[in-house]
Amino acid sequence: MWRRPILAPTPAMGWNRTMADLANSLLRTHDHVWNRLMTRLVGLGDAEYLWEPVSGCWSLRRGSDGHWRLDDGGGGGPAPDPVPVTTIAWRLGHIVVCLGGFTSFRFGDGTLTPETIDFPASALEVTDFLDGYYRTWRAALGELDQAGWEAPLGQAWGEYAEDNTLDLALHVLDEVIHHAAEVGVLRDLYSHGSSYAPSA
């Protein structure tokens, strides 16, 4: 999941911004990062969406029941060593697992799991699919008051019980930035071909 900040700002450090200021800055950054990802996905095709640049990739695959699922359940648990390379489809699916799972657990009934998400098999459907989960997360954050941002998440969050929704939102933002950047690199590699070898 995420790690607590090493050093939290205190009044002695000159920190005088209100929670409303922090929330507004965080939400604006969320939107900026999200719009950048949506722009980066323009023109994504099915072959690129499921492209496996090396053997042993984690991806999105159709099961015998016809349901499309992410390898390893979309991540979230202990990573294997070495960590497999993942496809664009897997990385985008993992973003949805984060957005949908944390929205469900923090603001809903907590029942959403990777197994219940209907991942799209086609790249043509992925932008609307992603954006729907983002809008739900974003709307829930936008309705929080100061107490909602600052209150501890609670015992259901295990070792993160004392963290708050600000901590959680920063973690989600980090996940989106991280995986969106990886998607961008994969798109660049795909567009230039995967067989390039530098000259001696």
C-alpha positions as CSV (number, residue, x, y, z in Angstrom):
1,M,0.0,0.0,0.0
2,W,1.6,3.3,1.0
3,R,4.1,4.6,3.6
4,R,3.6,7.3,6.1
5,P,5.4,10.6,5.5
6,I,8.9,10.7,7.0
7,L,8.3,14.2,8.3
8,A,4.9,15.9,8.7
9,P,4.8,19.7,8.4
10,T,4.3,21.5,11.7
11,P,3.5,25.1,12.7
12,A,7.2,25.4,13.8
13,M,8.2,24.8,10.2
14,G,6.2,27.8,9.0
15,W,3.3,25.6,7.8
16,N,0.2,27.8,7.8
17,R,-1.9,26.5,5.0
18,T,-5.5,25.3,5.9
19,M,-6.8,21.9,5.1
20,A,-9.1,23.6,2.5
21,D,-6.0,25.0,0.7
22,L,-4.3,21.6,0.8
23,A,-7.4,19.8,-0.5
24,N,-7.8,22.2,-3.4
25,S,-4.2,21.9,-4.4
26,L,-4.4,18.1,-4.2
27,L,-7.5,18.0,-6.3
28,R,-6.1,20.3,-8.9
29,T,-3.0,18.1,-9.1
30,H,-5.2,15.0,-9.4
31,D,-7.0,16.6,-12.3
32,H,-3.8,17.7,-14.0
33,V,-2.3,14.3,-13.8
34,W,-5.5,12.6,-14.9
35,N,-5.9,14.8,-17.9
36,R,-2.3,14.2,-18.9
37,L,-2.9,10.4,-18.8
38,M,-6.1,10.7,-20.9
39,T,-4.3,12.7,-23.5
40,R,-1.5,10.1,-23.5
41,L,-4.0,7.4,-24.4
42,V,-5.3,9.0,-27.6
43,G,-4.8,6.6,-30.5
44,L,-4.3,3.5,-28.4
45,G,-5.1,0.4,-30.3
46,D,-5.9,-3.2,-29.3
47,A,-2.5,-4.7,-30.4
48,E,-0.6,-2.0,-28.4
49,Y,-3.0,-2.3,-25.4
50,L,-2.1,-6.0,-25.0
51,W,1.5,-5.8,-26.4
52,E,3.9,-8.0,-24.4
53,P,7.4,-6.6,-25.0
54,V,9.1,-9.5,-23.3
55,S,8.2,-13.1,-22.3
56,G,6.5,-13.7,-19.1
57,C,4.5,-10.4,-19.0
58,W,1.6,-9.9,-16.7
59,S,-1.4,-8.8,-18.7
60,L,-5.2,-8.7,-19.0
61,R,-6.4,-12.2,-20.1
62,R,-9.7,-13.8,-20.9
63,G,-10.6,-16.6,-18.5
64,S,-12.4,-19.8,-19.4
65,D,-15.6,-18.1,-18.1
66,G,-15.2,-15.3,-20.6
67,H,-14.4,-12.8,-17.9
68,W,-11.2,-10.6,-18.5
69,R,-8.9,-10.6,-15.5
70,L,-5.6,-9.1,-14.6
71,D,-2.7,-11.5,-13.9
72,D,-1.9,-11.8,-10.2
73,G,-5.2,-10.1,-9.4
74,G,-3.9,-6.7,-10.5
75,G,-1.2,-6.5,-7.8
76,G,-1.5,-5.1,-4.3
77,G,0.1,-8.0,-2.5
78,P,3.8,-9.0,-2.1
79,A,5.5,-8.6,-5.4
80,P,7.5,-11.6,-6.8
81,D,11.2,-11.4,-7.4
82,P,11.9,-10.5,-10.1
83,V,8.8,-8.4,-10.7
84,P,7.3,-9.2,-14.2
85,V,7.1,-6.6,-16.9
86,T,3.5,-5.6,-17.3
87,T,1.5,-4.6,-20.4
88,I,-0.4,-1.3,-20.9
89,A,-3.6,-3.2,-20.2
90,W,-2.3,-4.4,-16.9
91,R,-1.0,-1.1,-15.8
92,L,-4.2,0.7,-16.7
93,G,-6.2,-2.0,-14.9
94,H,-4.0,-1.6,-11.8
95,I,-4.9,2.1,-11.8
96,V,-8.6,1.1,-11.8
97,V,-8.0,-1.4,-9.0
98,C,-6.5,1.4,-6.9
99,L,-9.2,4.0,-7.7
100,G,-12.1,1.6,-7.5
101,G,-10.9,-0.4,-4.5
102,F,-10.0,2.6,-2.4
103,T,-13.2,4.4,-3.3
104,S,-15.2,1.4,-2.3
105,F,-13.3,0.8,0.9
106,R,-13.2,4.5,2.0
107,F,-16.5,5.8,0.7
108,G,-18.6,2.7,0.0
109,D,-19.4,-0.7,1.2
110,G,-15.9,-2.1,0.6
111,T,-17.1,-4.9,-1.6
112,L,-15.4,-4.0,-4.9
113,T,-12.5,-6.4,-5.8
114,P,-10.4,-7.0,-8.9
115,E,-12.6,-10.1,-9.5
116,T,-15.8,-8.0,-9.7
117,I,-14.4,-5.3,-12.1
118,D,-15.4,-5.8,-15.7
119,F,-12.1,-4.9,-17.4
120,P,-12.5,-3.9,-21.1
121,A,-10.8,-6.2,-23.6
122,S,-10.8,-3.4,-26.2
123,A,-8.6,-0.3,-26.2
124,L,-11.5,1.6,-27.6
125,E,-13.4,1.2,-24.3
126,V,-10.5,1.9,-21.9
127,T,-10.7,5.7,-21.7
128,D,-14.3,5.8,-20.7
129,F,-13.7,2.8,-18.4
130,L,-10.8,4.6,-16.6
131,D,-12.5,7.9,-16.5
132,G,-15.6,6.6,-14.8
133,Y,-13.6,5.2,-11.9
134,Y,-11.6,8.4,-11.7
135,R,-14.7,10.6,-11.6
136,T,-16.3,8.6,-8.8
137,W,-13.1,8.8,-6.7
138,R,-12.7,12.5,-7.5
139,A,-16.3,13.3,-6.6
140,A,-16.0,11.6,-3.3
141,L,-12.9,13.5,-2.4
142,G,-14.5,16.8,-3.5
143,E,-17.3,16.3,-1.0
144,L,-15.1,15.9,2.1
145,D,-15.0,18.5,4.8
146,Q,-12.0,19.1,7.0
147,A,-12.9,16.4,9.4
148,G,-13.3,13.9,6.5
149,W,-9.8,14.7,5.3
150,E,-8.2,14.5,8.8
151,A,-9.9,11.7,10.6
152,P,-8.0,8.5,11.0
153,L,-9.0,5.8,8.5
154,G,-9.7,3.4,11.3
155,Q,-9.1,-0.2,12.3
156,A,-10.4,-1.7,9.1
157,W,-7.2,-0.3,7.4
158,G,-4.9,-2.4,9.6
159,E,-1.4,-0.9,9.9
160,Y,-2.7,2.3,8.2
161,A,-5.4,2.9,10.7
162,E,-3.9,6.1,11.9
163,D,-3.4,7.5,8.4
164,N,-6.1,9.8,7.1
165,T,-7.8,10.4,3.7
166,L,-5.1,13.0,2.8
167,D,-2.5,10.2,3.1
168,L,-4.7,7.9,1.1
169,A,-5.3,10.5,-1.7
170,L,-1.5,11.2,-1.9
171,H,-1.0,7.4,-2.3
172,V,-3.5,7.2,-5.1
173,L,-2.0,10.2,-6.8
174,D,1.4,8.5,-6.6
175,E,0.0,5.3,-8.1
176,V,-1.5,7.2,-11.0
177,I,1.6,9.2,-11.8
178,H,3.8,6.1,-11.5
179,H,1.8,3.8,-13.8
180,A,0.8,6.5,-16.2
181,A,4.5,7.3,-16.7
182,E,5.1,3.6,-17.4
183,V,2.3,3.5,-19.9
184,G,3.8,6.5,-21.7
185,V,7.2,4.7,-21.9
186,L,5.5,1.6,-23.3
187,R,3.7,3.6,-25.9
188,D,6.9,5.3,-27.0
189,L,8.7,1.9,-27.3
190,Y,5.8,0.4,-29.2
191,S,5.6,3.3,-31.6
192,H,9.3,2.9,-32.4
193,G,9.3,-0.9,-32.7
194,S,10.6,-3.4,-30.3
195,S,13.4,-4.9,-32.4
196,Y,15.9,-1.9,-32.4
197,A,19.5,-2.8,-31.5
198,P,22.1,-0.1,-31.1
199,S,25.1,-0.3,-33.5
200,A,28.4,-1.3,-32.0
